[in-house]
Amino acid sequence: MKLNNIAHVFFDLDHTLWDFDKNSALTFEYIFKLNQIDLDLPRFLEIYIPINYEYWENYRKNLVSKEKLRYGRLKDSFVALSYQVEDVMVNKLANDYILYLSEYNHLLEGGIEALDYLSKKYKLHIITNGFEEVQHRKLKNSNILSYFDTITTSEEAGVKKPHPDIFDISLRKANAIPQTSVMIGDNYEADIIGAADFGLQTIYFDYYNKSAYNDVIGLNNLKNINLYL
């Protein structure tokens, strides 16, 4: 089913275009070696990933600060693994993670093909809840910055998706209106419900193959975006 009358396509970044899980794992592998942290990486990630997800959900709901997220997700993971790390080192690892994360820039399968295809037909934009300085480096270092006319981060907007203000700010920057715009993202509440409530059409990127939402357009590989746009 093709979406009609679309002029602007708004993308989430992490878990939608940028392969967060792969790049994050490579970053931890590097900073653990750099700081002589002797942990089995797959076991660490098994514990860390759900903890990190919970912290991001709380950050999105303004229940934790940016600093608490960066420190707490690591501290809680080490505690869960019964691995002793001094707070000074936890803070260093938190800083190193942010410093080196954008050095790894694998994109999700079909991402470049989708951007090449869409950029010939539409104006493309980013709306992300990620941190300002990190998200811009990711886009630049992964060589996809040039595809996008505008980039809106939650730090710039002062609110996070699904708050309507971030969509309002992004659309104003893009000189776009909801009726001719579509949002593509992996977070059902933040990207899909948030955008739909603001009047955008939506495409749910089913990153983890949950297939739990049959009330929206969905896909799990961006190379199939031509089915809808």
Secondary structure in CASP SS format (residue, H / E / C, confidence):
PFRMAT SS
TARGET T0000
AUTHOR 0000-0000-0000
METHOD secondary structure of the structure
MODEL  1
M C 1.00
K C 1.00
L C 1.00
N C 1.00
N C 1.00
I C 1.00
A C 1.00
H E 1.00
V E 1.00
F E 1.00
F E 1.00
D C 1.00
L C 1.00
D E 1.00
H C 1.00
T C 1.00
L C 1.00
W E 1.00
D C 1.00
F H 1.00
D H 1.00
K H 1.00
N H 1.00
S H 1.00
A H 1.00
L H 1.00
T H 1.00
F H 1.00
E H 1.00
Y H 1.00
I H 1.00
F H 1.00
K H 1.00
L H 1.00
N C 1.00
Q C 1.00
I C 1.00
D C 1.00
L C 1.00
D C 1.00
L H 1.00
P H 1.00
R H 1.00
F H 1.00
L H 1.00
E H 1.00
I H 1.00
Y H 1.00
I H 1.00
P H 1.00
I H 1.00
N H 1.00
Y H 1.00
E H 1.00
Y H 1.00
W H 1.00
E H 1.00
N H 1.00
Y H 1.00
R H 1.00
K C 1.00
N C 1.00
L C 1.00
V C 1.00
S C 1.00
K H 1.00
E H 1.00
K H 1.00
L H 1.00
R H 1.00
Y H 1.00
G H 1.00
R H 1.00
L H 1.00
K H 1.00
D H 1.00
S H 1.00
F H 1.00
V H 1.00
A H 1.00
L C 1.00
S C 1.00
Y C 1.00
Q C 1.00
V C 1.00
E C 1.00
D H 1.00
V H 1.00
M H 1.00
V H 1.00
N H 1.00
K H 1.00
L H 1.00
A H 1.00
N H 1.00
D H 1.00
Y H 1.00
I H 1.00
L H 1.00
Y H 1.00
L H 1.00
S C 1.00
E C 1.00
Y C 1.00
N C 1.00
H C 1.00
L E 1.00
L C 1.00
E C 1.00
G C 1.00
G H 1.00
I H 1.00
E H 1.00
A H 1.00
L H 1.00
D H 1.00
Y H 1.00
L H 1.00
S H 1.00
K C 1.00
K C 1.00
Y C 1.00
K E 1.00
L E 1.00
H E 1.00
I E 1.00
I E 1.00
T E 1.00
N C 1.00
G C 1.00
F C 1.00
E H 1.00
E H 1.00
V H 1.00
Q H 1.00
H H 1.00
R H 1.00
K H 1.00
L H 1.00
K H 1.00
N H 1.00
S C 1.00
N C 1.00
I C 1.00
L H 1.00
S H 1.00
Y H 1.00
F C 1.00
D C 1.00
T E 1.00
I E 1.00
T E 1.00
T E 1.00
S H 1.00
E H 1.00
E H 1.00
A H 1.00
G C 1.00
V C 1.00
K C 1.00
K C 1.00
P C 1.00
H C 1.00
P H 1.00
D H 1.00
I H 1.00
F H 1.00
D H 1.00
I H 1.00
S H 1.00
L H 1.00
R H 1.00
K H 1.00
A H 1.00
N C 1.00
A C 1.00
I C 1.00
P H 1.00
Q H 1.00
T H 1.00
S E 1.00
V E 1.00
M E 1.00
I E 1.00
G E 1.00
D C 1.00
N C 1.00
Y H 1.00
E H 1.00
A H 1.00
D H 1.00
I H 1.00
I H 1.00
G H 1.00
A H 1.00
A H 1.00
D H 1.00
F C 1.00
G C 1.00
L C 1.00
Q E 1.00
T E 1.00
I E 1.00
Y E 1.00
F E 1.00
D C 1.00
Y C 1.00
Y C 1.00
N C 1.00
K C 1.00
S C 1.00
A C 1.00
Y C 1.00
N C 1.00
D C 1.00
V C 1.00
I C 1.00
G E 1.00
L E 1.00
N C 1.00
N C 1.00
L H 1.00
K H 1.00
N H 1.00
I H 1.00
N H 1.00
L H 1.00
Y C 1.00
L C 1.00
END
